[in-house]
């Protein structure tokens, strides 16, 4: 990869230049830069180090893996199953969510470790020639145009265009994946040559396996091959591949479908029960009117039909999936029966208390009049149970005999 042309004191494809051309392009000389020139270039290009990526706290890194539409739906399902006391289902849902977050947390940690490992590959010290003399300096103060000397065992402190190579071999597996050290010389290579074929270059972070040499610095910090790799790894999380885009779109679509189905089932149950009870109430009122019943009596009968239908549905709604046609379940909830008792008491006051007749224009009912509301309530009860069966709500199994229900506690 070519060096970034817009960086100060940089050259494009230094491996394609001769040693003298590289020195000329970098405005350097065989005696090296002066201390003043080095200070000016350091102020222009910055220190020879890789920037530390912005780090987030472990808690933030962990909890941000819950920021997903499907995770929100799973958490909502977990809350609902917990409210229904279905602890096994709640545990499974929460387990899936937490395991997903842990895997993402570990993978992100490995990426940060890779970035830290690259930063540790940089050499701490460098042998550089300035003002005509060789000296050992902090590698962070290297600038393009500096002359650097390499010896066996040294780690290359910056990208160099070699101007001297004596039996020089450099281990470049971090860049090329090759386990065998690459032999180096001063000959230029084609501009489109790969990193492993650029025999006239020594790259930052690689290790001198044998021989000695010297080179002129062509890139420092983020303008090295190692810096380019560091930047690529740092940007991995922000890249959206076609697969991740498709997965994100699928997640959103699936979330919409799930929510639509949940809302649809909720609205369907409301509409279904409302039509049953409302239709029965209106039907009873119109039928009794046609039979010549007094208006006040027909009105009272219609109200009682509405209330009795709701009482019967109270027992239907206690079970979301399972059938309510079990004696042990019908009598299991004392709170529900207490509620029914209160409703029946209030309804008897509504029907038979004289002051109610004046307020609501109702009339007392005879015993046989109660048959119509009771029959209507029974029809509602059976119809809702049939609706459960038709929608495929499974019966309680031997492994999970406790039915799914909502109880008033």
N, C-alpha and C positions, 0 to 999 in steps of 0.2 A: 504494500500500500504506500502511496506517495505521502510525503510529509504535507502538512497543511500549509498551503501557500500563503495564507493571510497572516501567519504568525511572524513576528519580527525576526529578522536575521535567519530566515529559513530558506530552504531550496527545495525544489521539486525533484524527486527521483535522484537523490545524491549518489545512489549506487551506479547510476548510468554516467556519472562524471568521472574524469580522472582525478587523481589526488590534487594536482595543481589547480584544476578548475574548481574543485570543491573549496580549496583555500581561498581562491579569488572570489568566488560567489559569497562566501561567508565573511569576506573582508578581514581575513586572518593572514598569518605569515608563519614561516618555519620557526621563528623565535617565540611564537605565541602572542597572546594579547597582553597589553599592559594592564596594570591594576586599575587604572582609571577607566579604560575601555570595558573591562570586566564589570566594574561597578555600574557603569551606564547601561550595559546590556542586562545586567541582573535586574535593574529597576524597570527595564522595558519588558522583559519576558517573564519575570517572576522566578521564584526559587525552583530548583530541580527536584520536585516531589509531586506525588500524586495527591490530589485533594481527598480528604476524608469524606465519605458520603454522609449525608444527614442521617443521623441515627434516631430511631424512635424508642421509647421505653418499652420494656417487655410486655407490660399490660396492654399498652396501646396496640402493639404488634399482634398480640393474641386476640384481642376483642375486635379488631378490624376485620377479622375473618368471619365474623357474624354479620357483616354488612352485605347482605345479599337477599334478594327477594325470596328465593326458595327457603333460605334459612329463617326468614321472618315467618313464613307460612308454617314451617316445622315447629318453630317456637310457639306460635299461636295454637297449633294442634296439641303441643305438649301441655300448654296451660289448660286447654279444654279437657283433655284426658285426666289431668290432675284434679280439676273441679269435679269430674265424674268419678273420682277415686279409682281410676284404672291405672294403678301404679306401674304395672308391667309395661303397658303401652307408653306411659310417660317416661319410664327409664330407657326404653329402646330409642324413643325419639331424641331425648336429651343426649343419650350416648352417641348417636349418629352425628348430632350437631357438634358435640365436644370433640369427637375424634377427627372430624373434618377440620376443625380449628387447630387442633394439635398438629396434624399433618402439614397444614399451611404454615404454621409457626415454625416447624422444624425446617421445611424447605426454604423459607425466607432466611432462617438463621444460617443455613449452608451457603446461601448466596452471599451473605455478609461476610462469612468466613473466607469465601473465595476472594472477595475484594480485599480483605485484610491481608490474605496471603500474598496477593500481588504487590501490595504496598511494601510488604516485608522483603520482597525480592530486590528492592533497590539497594545499591551499595551505599554505605555510610561515609566512606572516605574515597578520595581519588588522588592519583598522582598527576599533577597538571603543571604545564610550563607557562609561566607568566613573567614578563619582564626579562625573558631570556634564561630563567632559572627554573629547575624542577623543584617542586615542593608538594607536600601532602596537605590537602585542604578538605573541608567538609564538602561532600558531594552535592549538597543542596545549593552550593554557590556556583556550580558549573553553569556556563552560558554557551550558546552557540558560538563557534569560533575558537573555543579553548582547545589546546592540544593536550591529550590525555595519553599516559603511558600505561600499557597493559603487561602484566606478568602472570605466570602460571599460578592459579589459585585465586586470582582477582575476580571480583564480580564487576561486569561492565557497568559503569555508573551512568551512562547516557548513550544515546544513539551516536555512533561514530562512523565516519568515512575513513577507512584505514589509509594511512600514508606510509606505514612501515609494518612488515609482517615477516617474522623469522620463525618458521616451523609452527606457525600459530594455528591452534585448533580451539574452537569454542563450542561448548555444549549448549545447544539451542532448543532442547526438548520442550521448554515452556512455551515456545512460539511455534515450533514446527511439528512437535511430536516425535521427532527423530531421536533415537537413543544414542546414536553414534555421533561424536563431535564432528562439527563441520570444519574442513580445512579452509583457511583464509589466505587471501593474497590481496594485492593492490589493484588488480585488473577490474575495469568497469564491466558491468553486465547490462543486458538490455533493460530498457525502462519498464517493460511489462513482466520482468522476472519475478518469481515468487520469493517470499522471505528466505526460504531455505536455499535458494540458488544465488543469493546476493553475497558472493564470496568476498567482496570488497567492503562489507559492512560488519560492524559489531553492534549488537542491540542491547539496550538497557535491560538489566536483570539477568542476562546470560552469564555463564561461568567460563573463564579461561581454563581449558583443560591442559594445554601444553603450549610451549613456545612463548614468544614475546612479540610485542608490537606497539604501535602508536596510531592515534587517529585524531581527526578534528571533529569536535562535537557538532552534529547537524540538528539535533533536537533534544529538548529537555522536558521533564515533567509530563504534561498531558500531550505533548507533541512528539512523543516517542511511540514505537510500536506497542510497548507495554502499556502506555497511557491510553492508546486506542482500544486495547483489549479491556482495560479497566472501565473505560467509558461504555463499551458495549455491554459488559456485565451489569453495570449500574443502571442501564436503560432497559434491561430485559423485562422488568416488571411493567414498564409502561408500553411495551410493544403489544399491539393487538393483532394476532395472527388470524387468518381466516377461520381456523378451528375455534379459537377463543371467542371470536365474534359470533360464530354460529351457536356456540354453547350459551353465550349470554342471551342471544335472541330466543333460543329454545327455552331457557329458564324463565324469561319474561312471558313467553307464550304459555308455557305450562302453568305459571302462576295465575295468569288471567283465566285460563280454563278452570283451574281448581276453584278460584274465587267465584267464577260464574256458576259453576256447579253447586257450590255451597249456597250462594244466594238464591239460585234457582230452586233448590230443594226447600229452602226456607220459605220462599214465596209460594211455592207449590203447596206446601202444607197449610200455610195461612189461607190461600185461596180455596183449597179443597175443603177444609173444615168450615170456613166461612160460608161457602156455598151450601154445604150440608145443613148447618144449623140455621142459617138465614133463610134458605129455601124451605126448610121444614116449618119454621116459624110463620112465614108468610102463607105457606100452604094451609097450615092449621087454621089461621085466622080467616082466610077466604072460604075454606070449607065450612067452618062453623057459621059464617055469615050466610052462606047459601042454605044451611040447614035451619035458618030462622032463629039462631041464637042471638040474644041481646048484644048490642054493641059493647057495653061495659064488660059483659061476661066473655065475649070473644077476645076483647083486648087483654083481659086478665089471663085468659088461656094462652094467648100468643106469648105474653111475657114469661109465663111459666115454662112454656116450651123452649124458649131461648135459654133460660137459666138451667133447666134440667139437661139440655144438650151440652152446655158448658161443663156441668158437673160430670157427666159421663166422659167427656173428652179429657177431663182432669186425670182420669185413670189411664187413658190412652197415652197421654203425653209424658207420663212418668217413665216410659220405656222408649228409648230412641230406636232400637232395633228389634227387641224381643216382643213376643206376644204378651199381652196383658191378661190372657185367658188362663190364669193360674190362680187357684184359690189362695195359695200361700203368699203370692205376691199382692193380690188384691187387698189382703188384710194385714200386710206387713208394715204399712206406714201409718202410725197413729196420727201424725200431723195432718196427713191428707184427709183422714176421716174426721178429725176435729174441724177442719176447714169446711168439709161437706155439711157437718152438723150446724155450723154457724150459718152457712148459706140457706139451709133448709129452714132454720128458725126465722131468719130474716124474711124469707119468702112467705112463710105462713103468716107472719105479721102483715106483710104486704097484701096478702089475699083476704085475711079474715078480720084485721083490725078496722073498726068503723071509720076512724079518722083518715085512714089511707084511702078509703073509698071516695071521700070528699076531695082529697088532694090530687089523686091520680085518675079519678073517674073509673075505678075498677069495681068489681063485684065479687062476692064470695062464690067459690066453686063447690059443686057437689062432688061426692066421692068418685063417681064414674067419669067426671070431667078430667081427672088426673090420668086416666088411661092414655090419652093422646100424648101428653108431654113425656110420660114414661116410655111409651112405645117409640116415640121419636128419638129420645136419648139412647135407647137400645140400638136403633138403626144406625145412629151416628157412631156408636161404639164399635159395632160389627163392621161398618164400612171402613173406618180407620184401620182396624186390624187387617181387613182384606187388602187395603192399600199397602200396608207394611209387607205383607206376603208377596204381593205382585211386584214390588220394587226390590225384592230379593234380599230383604234383611234376614240374615241367617239366624237360626235358633241357637240357643245356648248349647255348647258342645260339652262332652264329658270332661274335657280338659279345662274348660272355662265355664263352669255351671252358673256363675253369677251373672245375671243379665245386665246389659248396659241401661242404666236408668238415671234419672235426675230426681233426687229426693229432697223434700223440704226438711231442713234440719233445724 
